[in-house]
Amino acid sequence: MLTFLQSKSPWAIGVFRIVVGFIFFCHGTSTLFAWPVAPYGGETAALGAWPSWWAGAIQLIGGLLVMVGLQTRLAALIGSGSMAVAYFWKHQGDGLLPIQNDGDSAALYCWALLLLVFIGGGKLALDNVVGRRRGCVTDAPVEDKVAEPVS
């Protein structure tokens, strides 16, 4: 059973990346365009307004890149950093724990995106297609090999 699950992990990572990227993207479209729902407070961010418009742009562009798996690690790193800033800047002052300070989503996005920085995009990522065309190494996981004892 464990071997079966391990063989499917690149697919699970790909699905995880797509879902996280899509929801992050939706936060950006909400902040910038009030779609699919208006942001908290009801108004979209004014063009260039700090920090709301910039956060929305990072969420929109970063979420799209993560979702399709293009420059996944870089987009996830920038997105993760922006969520860490959002958590400590906006939420941390309202309470110690994310459940107290309404920072649950910022904390979860920060850690989910940081995980993608380390594990890559998995299957169904455009990074894999671009990497193959350029002859580069893709995000395919490296198999753990046990070294044989030296006699």
C-alpha positions in Angstrom: 0.0 0.0 0.0 2.8 2.4 0.9 4.5 1.8 -2.5 1.2 2.6 -4.3 0.8 5.8 -2.3 4.4 6.9 -3.0 3.9 6.3 -6.7 0.9 8.6 -6.7 2.5 11.4 -4.7 3.5 13.5 -7.7 -0.2 13.5 -8.8 -1.3 14.4 -5.2 1.2 17.3 -5.2 -0.1 18.5 -8.5 -3.7 18.5 -7.3 -2.6 20.2 -4.1 -0.8 22.9 -6.1 -3.8 23.5 -8.4 -6.2 23.8 -5.5 -4.0 26.1 -3.4 -3.1 28.2 -6.5 -6.8 28.5 -7.5 -8.0 29.7 -4.1 -5.0 32.1 -3.8 -5.9 33.4 -7.3 -9.5 33.9 -6.2 -8.4 36.1 -3.3 -6.6 38.2 -5.8 -9.6 38.5 -8.1 -11.8 39.4 -5.2 -9.4 42.1 -3.9 -8.8 43.6 -7.4 -12.1 43.0 -9.3 -14.7 42.0 -6.6 -15.0 38.7 -8.4 -16.3 36.1 -7.6 -17.3 38.0 -4.4 -16.5 41.5 -3.1 -13.7 41.7 -0.7 -14.2 42.3 3.0 -15.4 45.9 3.3 -17.1 45.7 -0.1 -14.6 47.9 -2.1 -11.8 46.7 -4.4 -8.3 48.0 -3.9 -7.4 51.2 -5.6 -4.8 50.9 -8.3 -1.3 51.0 -6.7 -2.7 51.4 -3.1 -0.4 50.1 -0.5 -0.6 47.3 0.6 -4.0 46.1 -0.6 -3.5 46.5 -4.3 0.0 45.0 -4.2 -1.2 42.0 -2.1 -4.1 41.5 -4.6 -1.6 41.6 -7.5 0.7 39.0 -5.8 -2.3 36.8 -5.1 -3.7 37.1 -8.6 -0.4 36.6 -10.5 1.2 34.2 -8.0 -2.0 32.2 -7.7 -2.3 31.9 -11.5 1.4 30.8 -11.8 1.1 28.3 -9.0 -2.2 27.0 -10.3 -0.8 26.2 -13.8 2.6 25.2 -12.4 4.7 27.8 -14.2 7.7 29.1 -12.2 6.0 27.3 -9.3 8.8 27.6 -6.7 9.4 31.3 -7.3 5.7 32.2 -7.3 5.1 30.2 -4.2 8.1 31.8 -2.4 6.8 35.3 -3.2 3.3 34.3 -2.2 4.4 32.7 1.0 6.5 35.7 2.0 3.5 38.1 1.3 1.3 35.9 3.5 3.9 36.0 6.3 4.0 39.8 6.1 0.2 39.9 6.1 0.0 37.7 9.1 2.6 39.5 11.2 1.6 43.0 10.0 -2.2 42.8 10.0 -3.2 39.9 12.2 -0.6 39.2 14.9 -1.4 42.4 16.9 -5.0 41.2 17.4 -4.0 38.0 19.3 -1.3 35.3 19.7 -3.0 32.5 17.7 -4.4 32.6 14.2 -7.8 31.5 15.5 -7.8 34.5 17.8 -6.6 37.1 15.3 -8.5 36.1 12.1 -5.1 35.2 10.5 -6.0 31.5 9.7 -6.0 31.9 5.9 -2.8 34.0 5.9 -1.0 31.4 8.1 -2.2 28.4 6.0 -1.3 30.1 2.7 2.1 31.0 4.0 2.9 27.4 5.0 1.2 25.7 2.0 3.0 27.9 -0.4 6.3 27.4 1.4 5.8 23.7 1.1 5.5 24.0 -2.7 8.8 25.9 -2.7 10.5 22.8 -1.4 8.5 20.0 -3.2 7.9 21.7 -6.5 4.8 21.5 -8.6 4.3 17.8 -9.1 2.5 16.4 -12.1 0.4 18.5 -14.5 2.8 21.5 -14.1 3.9 23.6 -17.0 7.3 23.7 -15.4 7.7 20.0 -16.5 6.8 20.8 -20.1 9.1 23.8 -20.3 11.9 21.9 -18.5 11.7 19.0 -21.0 11.9 21.4 -24.0 14.9 23.1 -22.5 16.5 19.8 -21.4 16.4 20.9 -17.8 15.7 18.9 -14.7 12.0 18.9 -13.8 10.3 18.8 -10.5 10.2 15.0 -10.5 10.9 13.7 -7.0 14.2 12.0 -6.4 13.8 8.4 -5.2 15.4 7.6 -1.9 18.2 5.1 -2.4 19.8 3.1 0.4 23.5 2.9 0.1 24.9 -0.6 0.0 27.4 -1.4 2.7 31.0 -1.2 1.8 32.9 -4.5 2.5 
